[in-house]
Amino acid sequence: MADDKAAGSIAPETSEPVESAINTSVEQLAEKISVSEQLEPLMALFGDQPWIKALLVLLVFVVLAKIVEWVIIPLIRRITARTSTQTDDLIVDYLRTPLFWSIALLGVPASAHIISAPPNLQSTLLSMVVSVMIFMWMLFAVRTSKLALSIASRRAIPNALVRPQTLPLFTNLAAIVITVFAVYFIFQSWKVDMTAWLASAGIAGIAIGFAAKDTLANLFSGVFIMADSPYKIGDYVVLDDGAGLRGKVTHIGIRSTRLLTRDDVEVTIPNSIMGNSKVVNESGGPHVKYRIRVAVGVAYGSDIDLVREVLMSVAQESAAVCEVPEPRVRFRTFGPSSLDFELLCWVDDPELRGRVLDALNSTIYKRFMAEGIEIPYAKQDVYIKEWPPQLGRPE
C-alpha cells in the first residue's frame, strides 16, 4: 500500500514541472504582447465574452500593422527618397512585408491567452507564429544580402574579393548561411533538440566528403578561381597540358571551366585541373592586344637595311596591325644558312593571330620576291673526292 501510494504521488510531481514551465513561458509572452489592460474599458462592454475580447485584440494588432504599412512605411520612404541612392528605398520596400506580418501575427498568441486556451495549444500557436516570422525575416535577410553584395561588386576595386565574376558565388553562400540559421531557429521554436541532428550531419558530411572527393576538389578550385580571377569570360588562354590546348573562355562555373577552341569545339575542363595547371592568359596584362612574331630568314649577302625597310612597310600597311604599340624588326641571329629576322607587331585580339600571320607571311613573300631578297632553304651539296676502284668509273 505504501509503495502504491508513493508511486501515485510521483506521477503528478514529474508532470507538474513540465506543465508549469509551459504555462510560465506562455504567460510571460502573453504579458509582453497582450493589450487587454490597455483595452480594459472597451472590453468591459462585452462582459464575460472572451471570444469577442480575443477578436478585438486580434483586430487591434491588425490595425497596428496596417498603420505601420500605410503611415510609417510611406513616411520613411519619403525620407529615403531625398537621398541620392536607391539602396535605402529598396530596403524599405523589402521591410514592408515582414514588418506587417510580424505585428499582425503577434495578435494570435495574445488572443489565445485571452480565451484561456490549453497551454499545449498556446505553445503550438506560438511556435507556428514564431516560425512564420522567422521565415519572413529570412527572406528579408536574403534579399538584403543580395542587394548589399551586388552594390559591393559594382564598387569593387580590381583585386577585391566580391566583384561581378564572384557575385553569384557569394550570393549563394549568403543565402545558404541565412537559411541554415533560420532552420535552426525554427527548430528551436518547436523545442526540437538539434544535437543529434548536428552529429548526424557531421558524420554524413565526412562520408560525403570521402565519396565525392573529386567533386569537392573541383568545387574548392572553382571557388579559388572565382576569387583569384586568373582569367575571365572572353579571355584566350593556353593550358599547359602537354597538347597546348588554346581557346576562348565561355563559362566559369563552380565545377568546371569551358573553352571554345579555334575549331569551334567546346571543351569542358574540371576546375581541379585548371587550378593545378599553368594557364597562360593571352588576353591578360595591361591591355587585350596580343603580340605576334613573324620569323623570316634571308640569305647571307642580303641588304639587311632593305630587309628591315620591307618588313616595317608590310606591318605598317596592314590594317589588322595596331599602330600603338608600333611594329618593330629585330635581327635575331646568324643562322646556319640564313640571317634570321623577326617582325614583332600587335593585333587587337588574340583571336586574330592566325589570320594576321597568314596575311603577313603572304605579303612578305611577295615583297621579297619583288625586291630580289632571297629566302634560303636547306640545301646539301655532295662532293665525291675519289671514286672507289672496285666499282669502276661511271660512263
C-alpha positions as CSV (number, residue, x, y, z in Angstrom):
1,M,0.0,0.0,0.0
2,A,2.8,2.3,0.9
3,D,4.5,1.6,-2.4
4,D,1.3,2.2,-4.4
5,K,0.8,5.4,-2.5
6,A,4.3,6.5,-3.2
7,A,4.0,5.6,-6.9
8,G,0.8,7.5,-7.1
9,S,2.4,10.6,-5.7
10,I,5.4,10.5,-8.1
11,A,3.4,11.0,-11.4
12,P,1.9,14.4,-10.5
13,E,5.3,15.6,-9.3
14,T,7.1,14.7,-12.6
15,S,4.4,16.0,-14.9
16,E,3.7,19.2,-13.0
17,P,7.1,20.9,-13.6
18,V,6.7,20.4,-17.4
19,E,3.2,21.8,-17.4
20,S,4.3,24.6,-15.1
21,A,7.2,25.5,-17.4
22,I,4.9,25.6,-20.4
23,N,2.4,27.8,-18.6
24,T,5.1,30.1,-17.3
25,S,6.6,30.7,-20.8
26,V,3.2,31.2,-22.4
27,E,2.1,33.6,-19.7
28,Q,5.3,35.6,-19.9
29,L,4.9,36.0,-23.7
30,A,1.3,36.8,-23.3
31,E,2.0,39.5,-20.7
32,K,4.5,41.1,-23.1
33,I,2.3,41.2,-26.1
34,S,-1.2,41.3,-24.6
35,V,-3.1,44.7,-24.8
36,S,-6.0,43.6,-22.6
37,E,-5.1,46.0,-19.8
38,Q,-5.0,49.0,-22.2
39,L,-8.3,47.9,-23.7
40,E,-9.9,47.1,-20.4
41,P,-12.5,49.9,-20.6
42,L,-13.5,48.8,-24.1
43,M,-13.5,45.1,-23.1
44,A,-15.8,45.8,-20.1
45,L,-18.6,46.5,-22.5
46,F,-18.5,42.8,-23.6
47,G,-18.7,41.4,-20.1
48,D,-17.7,37.7,-19.8
49,Q,-17.4,37.1,-23.6
50,P,-13.7,36.0,-24.1
51,W,-14.1,35.2,-27.7
52,I,-15.2,38.7,-28.6
53,K,-12.4,40.1,-26.5
54,A,-9.9,37.8,-28.3
55,L,-11.2,39.0,-31.7
56,L,-10.9,42.6,-30.5
57,V,-7.3,42.1,-29.5
58,L,-6.5,40.4,-32.9
59,L,-8.2,43.3,-34.7
60,V,-6.1,45.8,-32.7
61,F,-2.8,44.1,-33.9
62,V,-4.1,44.0,-37.5
63,V,-4.9,47.7,-37.3
64,L,-1.5,48.4,-35.8
65,A,0.1,46.5,-38.7
66,K,-1.9,48.5,-41.2
67,I,-0.9,51.8,-39.5
68,V,2.7,50.8,-39.9
69,E,2.1,49.8,-43.6
70,W,0.1,52.8,-44.6
71,V,1.6,55.5,-42.4
72,I,5.1,54.7,-41.0
73,I,6.5,53.0,-44.1
74,P,5.4,55.8,-46.5
75,L,6.8,58.3,-44.1
76,I,10.2,56.5,-44.1
77,R,10.0,56.2,-47.9
78,R,9.6,60.0,-48.2
79,I,12.7,60.5,-46.1
80,T,14.8,58.0,-48.1
81,A,13.5,59.5,-51.4
82,R,15.6,62.6,-50.6
83,T,18.9,60.6,-50.8
84,S,20.8,60.2,-54.0
85,T,21.0,56.4,-53.7
86,Q,18.2,53.9,-54.4
87,T,19.5,51.3,-51.9
88,D,17.6,52.7,-48.9
89,D,14.4,52.8,-50.9
90,L,14.8,49.1,-51.8
91,I,15.5,48.2,-48.2
92,V,12.3,50.0,-47.1
93,D,10.3,48.1,-49.7
94,Y,11.8,44.8,-48.5
95,L,10.9,45.7,-44.9
96,R,7.3,46.3,-45.6
97,T,6.0,42.7,-45.8
98,P,7.9,41.1,-42.8
99,L,7.1,44.1,-40.5
100,F,3.4,43.9,-41.3
101,W,3.1,40.2,-40.7
102,S,5.3,40.3,-37.6
103,I,2.9,42.8,-35.9
104,A,-0.3,41.2,-37.2
105,L,0.7,37.7,-36.1
106,L,1.5,38.8,-32.6
107,G,-2.2,39.0,-32.0
108,V,-2.7,35.3,-32.4
109,P,-0.9,34.1,-29.2
110,A,-2.4,37.2,-27.3
111,S,-5.9,36.2,-28.4
112,A,-5.3,32.6,-27.4
113,H,-4.2,33.7,-23.9
114,I,-7.4,35.8,-23.5
115,I,-9.7,32.9,-24.3
116,S,-7.6,30.7,-21.9
117,A,-6.7,28.1,-24.5
118,P,-5.0,25.0,-23.3
119,P,-1.2,25.5,-22.7
120,N,-0.3,23.0,-25.4
121,L,-2.4,24.8,-27.9
122,Q,-1.0,28.1,-26.9
123,S,2.5,26.7,-27.2
124,T,1.7,25.3,-30.7
125,L,0.3,28.6,-31.9
126,L,3.3,30.4,-30.5
127,S,5.7,28.1,-32.3
128,M,3.7,28.5,-35.6
129,V,3.8,32.3,-35.3
130,V,7.5,32.4,-34.5
131,S,8.2,30.0,-37.4
132,V,6.3,32.2,-39.9
133,M,8.1,35.3,-38.5
134,I,11.5,33.7,-38.9
135,F,10.7,32.7,-42.4
136,M,9.6,36.2,-43.4
137,W,12.7,37.8,-41.9
138,M,14.8,35.1,-43.5
139,L,13.5,36.2,-46.9
140,F,14.2,39.9,-45.9
141,A,17.8,39.0,-44.9
142,V,18.4,37.0,-48.2
143,R,17.2,39.9,-50.3
144,T,19.1,42.5,-48.3
145,S,22.3,40.5,-48.5
146,K,21.9,40.0,-52.3
147,L,21.4,43.8,-52.6
148,A,24.5,44.6,-50.4
149,L,26.7,42.1,-52.3
150,S,25.5,43.5,-55.7
151,I,26.4,47.0,-54.6
152,A,29.8,45.8,-53.3
153,S,30.6,44.1,-56.6
154,R,29.8,47.2,-58.6
155,R,32.1,49.3,-56.4
156,A,34.8,46.7,-56.1
157,I,38.4,47.5,-56.7
158,P,40.3,45.3,-59.2
159,N,41.6,42.8,-56.7
160,A,38.5,42.8,-54.4
161,L,37.1,39.5,-53.2
162,V,33.5,40.4,-54.2
163,R,33.2,41.5,-57.8
164,P,30.9,40.7,-60.7
165,Q,32.7,37.5,-61.5
166,T,32.3,36.2,-57.9
167,L,28.9,37.7,-57.2
168,P,26.8,34.6,-57.8
169,L,29.1,32.5,-55.5
170,F,28.9,34.9,-52.6
171,T,25.1,35.4,-53.1
172,N,24.5,31.7,-52.9
173,L,26.8,31.3,-49.9
174,A,25.0,34.1,-48.1
175,A,21.6,32.6,-48.9
176,I,22.7,29.2,-47.6
177,V,24.1,30.6,-44.4
178,I,21.0,32.6,-43.7
179,T,18.7,29.6,-44.5
180,V,20.7,27.3,-42.2
181,F,20.4,29.8,-39.3
182,A,16.6,30.3,-40.0
183,V,16.0,26.5,-40.0
184,Y,18.0,26.2,-36.7
185,F,15.8,28.8,-35.0
186,I,12.6,27.4,-36.4
187,F,13.6,24.0,-34.8
188,Q,14.4,25.8,-31.6
189,S,10.9,27.5,-31.6
190,W,9.4,24.0,-31.7
191,K,11.7,22.8,-28.9
192,V,13.5,20.3,-31.1
193,D,16.9,19.2,-29.9
194,M,19.4,19.8,-32.7
195,T,22.3,18.0,-31.1
196,A,21.5,14.6,-32.7
197,W,20.8,16.3,-36.0
198,L,24.1,18.2,-35.9
199,A,26.0,15.0,-35.0
200,S,24.4,13.1,-37.8
201,A,25.1,15.9,-40.2
202,G,28.8,15.8,-39.2
203,I,29.1,12.1,-39.8
204,A,27.2,12.4,-43.1
205,G,29.5,15.2,-44.1
206,I,32.6,13.1,-43.6
207,A,31.1,10.2,-45.6
208,I,30.1,12.5,-48.4
209,G,33.5,14.2,-48.4
210,F,35.2,10.8,-49.0
211,A,32.7,9.7,-51.6
212,A,32.8,13.0,-53.5
213,K,36.4,13.8,-53.1
214,D,36.9,14.8,-56.8
215,T,33.7,16.8,-56.9
216,L,34.7,18.7,-53.8
217,A,38.2,19.3,-55.3
218,N,36.5,20.9,-58.3
219,L,34.2,22.9,-56.1
220,F,37.0,24.4,-54.0
221,S,39.1,25.0,-57.1
222,G,36.2,26.8,-58.6
223,V,35.8,29.0,-55.5
224,F,39.5,29.9,-55.7
225,I,39.4,30.6,-59.4
226,M,36.4,32.9,-58.9
227,A,38.1,34.7,-56.0
228,D,41.6,34.9,-57.6
229,S,40.3,35.6,-61.2
230,P,43.4,34.4,-63.2
231,Y,41.1,34.6,-66.3
232,K,37.6,35.8,-67.1
233,I,34.9,35.1,-69.6
234,G,36.1,36.1,-73.1
235,D,39.8,35.6,-72.4
236,Y,42.0,33.5,-74.6
237,V,44.0,31.0,-72.5
238,V,46.6,28.3,-73.2
239,L,46.5,25.3,-70.9
240,D,49.9,23.7,-70.2
241,D,48.6,20.2,-70.6
242,G,51.2,18.9,-73.0
243,A,48.9,19.4,-76.0
244,G,48.9,23.2,-75.6
245,L,45.1,23.5,-75.6
246,R,44.1,27.0,-76.5
247,G,40.7,28.5,-76.5
248,K,38.3,31.3,-75.5
249,V,36.8,31.1,-72.0
250,T,33.0,30.9,-72.4
251,H,31.9,29.8,-68.9
252,I,33.4,29.7,-65.4
253,G,31.3,27.5,-63.1
254,I,31.7,26.0,-59.7
255,R,32.7,22.6,-61.1
256,S,34.3,23.3,-64.5
257,T,35.5,25.8,-67.0
258,R,34.6,25.7,-70.7
259,L,36.8,26.7,-73.6
260,L,35.8,27.3,-77.2
261,T,38.7,26.2,-79.4
262,R,39.6,27.7,-82.8
263,D,37.9,24.6,-84.3
264,D,34.6,25.7,-82.7
265,V,34.7,22.8,-80.3
266,E,33.7,23.4,-76.7
267,V,36.0,21.7,-74.2
268,T,34.9,21.3,-70.6
269,I,37.8,21.1,-68.1
270,P,37.4,20.3,-64.4
271,N,38.4,23.2,-62.2
272,S,40.8,21.0,-60.2
273,I,42.9,20.7,-63.5
274,M,42.6,24.4,-64.2
275,G,43.7,25.2,-60.6
276,N,46.7,22.9,-60.6
277,S,48.0,23.7,-64.2
278,K,49.9,26.5,-65.7
279,V,47.5,28.7,-67.5
280,V,48.7,31.4,-70.0
281,N,46.2,34.2,-70.3
282,E,46.9,35.7,-73.7
283,S,44.2,38.4,-73.0
284,G,45.7,39.4,-69.7
285,G,48.1,42.2,-69.0
286,P,47.6,46.0,-69.3
287,H,45.5,45.5,-72.5
288,V,43.9,42.8,-74.6
289,K,46.2,43.3,-77.5
290,Y,48.4,40.4,-78.4
291,R,51.9,40.4,-79.9
292,I,52.6,38.1,-82.9
293,R,56.1,37.2,-84.1
294,V,56.8,36.6,-87.8
295,A,60.2,34.8,-88.2
296,V,61.9,35.1,-91.5
297,G,65.4,34.2,-92.8
298,V,67.3,35.9,-95.7
299,A,70.4,34.7,-97.5
300,Y,73.8,35.8,-96.5
301,G,74.9,38.8,-98.5
302,S,71.4,40.3,-98.4
303,D,71.0,44.1,-97.7
304,I,69.8,44.0,-94.1
305,D,68.7,47.6,-94.2
306,L,66.4,46.8,-97.1
307,V,65.1,43.8,-95.3
308,R,64.2,46.0,-92.3
309,E,62.5,48.5,-94.5
310,V,60.4,45.9,-96.3
311,L,59.3,44.2,-93.1
312,M,58.4,47.5,-91.5
313,S,56.4,48.7,-94.5
314,V,54.5,45.4,-94.6
315,A,53.5,45.8,-91.0
316,Q,52.5,49.4,-91.3
317,E,50.4,48.8,-94.5
318,S,48.4,46.1,-92.8
319,A,45.1,47.3,-91.4
320,A,45.0,44.4,-88.9
321,V,48.2,45.5,-87.2
322,C,48.0,48.0,-84.4
323,E,49.7,51.4,-84.7
324,V,50.2,51.5,-80.9
325,P,52.4,49.8,-79.8
326,E,54.3,50.4,-83.1
327,P,55.7,47.4,-85.1
328,R,59.4,46.6,-84.8
329,V,62.0,44.5,-86.5
330,R,64.8,42.6,-84.7
331,F,67.9,40.9,-86.3
332,R,68.0,37.9,-84.1
333,T,70.9,35.7,-85.0
334,F,73.3,34.4,-87.7
335,G,71.7,31.1,-88.7
336,P,73.4,28.1,-90.3
337,S,72.4,29.2,-93.7
338,S,70.4,32.5,-93.2
339,L,70.3,35.8,-91.4
340,D,67.3,35.4,-89.0
341,F,65.0,38.4,-88.6
342,E,61.8,38.7,-86.6
343,L,58.9,41.1,-87.2
344,L,57.1,42.0,-83.9
345,C,53.6,43.6,-84.1
346,W,50.4,43.7,-82.2
347,V,46.8,42.8,-83.0
348,D,43.7,43.9,-81.2
349,D,42.7,40.4,-80.1
350,P,44.4,37.1,-79.7
351,E,41.7,35.6,-81.8
352,L,43.2,37.3,-84.9
353,R,46.6,35.7,-84.5
354,G,46.3,33.0,-87.2
355,R,44.6,35.3,-89.7
356,V,47.1,38.1,-89.4
357,L,50.1,35.7,-89.6
358,D,48.7,34.3,-92.8
359,A,48.3,37.8,-94.3
360,L,51.7,39.0,-93.2
361,N,53.6,35.9,-94.4
362,S,51.9,36.1,-97.8
363,T,52.7,39.8,-98.2
364,I,56.3,39.4,-97.0
365,Y,57.0,36.6,-99.5
366,K,55.6,38.7,-102.4
367,R,57.6,41.7,-101.4
368,F,60.8,39.7,-101.0
369,M,60.3,38.3,-104.5
370,A,59.8,41.8,-105.9
371,E,62.8,43.2,-104.1
372,G,65.1,40.3,-105.1
373,I,65.7,39.3,-101.5
374,E,66.4,35.6,-101.3
375,I,64.8,33.4,-98.7
376,P,67.3,30.4,-98.3
377,Y,66.2,26.9,-97.9
378,A,68.1,23.9,-96.7
379,K,70.4,22.5,-99.4
380,Q,73.1,19.8,-99.4
381,D,75.9,19.5,-102.0
382,V,77.7,16.1,-102.2
383,Y,81.3,16.2,-103.5
384,I,83.0,12.9,-104.5
385,K,86.7,13.2,-103.7
386,E,87.7,9.8,-105.1
387,W,85.7,7.0,-106.9
388,P,86.3,3.5,-105.4
389,P,88.4,1.5,-107.9
390,Q,86.5,-1.7,-107.5
391,L,83.3,-0.1,-108.7
392,G,84.8,1.3,-111.9
393,R,84.2,4.7,-113.3
394,P,80.7,5.5,-114.4
395,E,80.3,6.2,-118.1
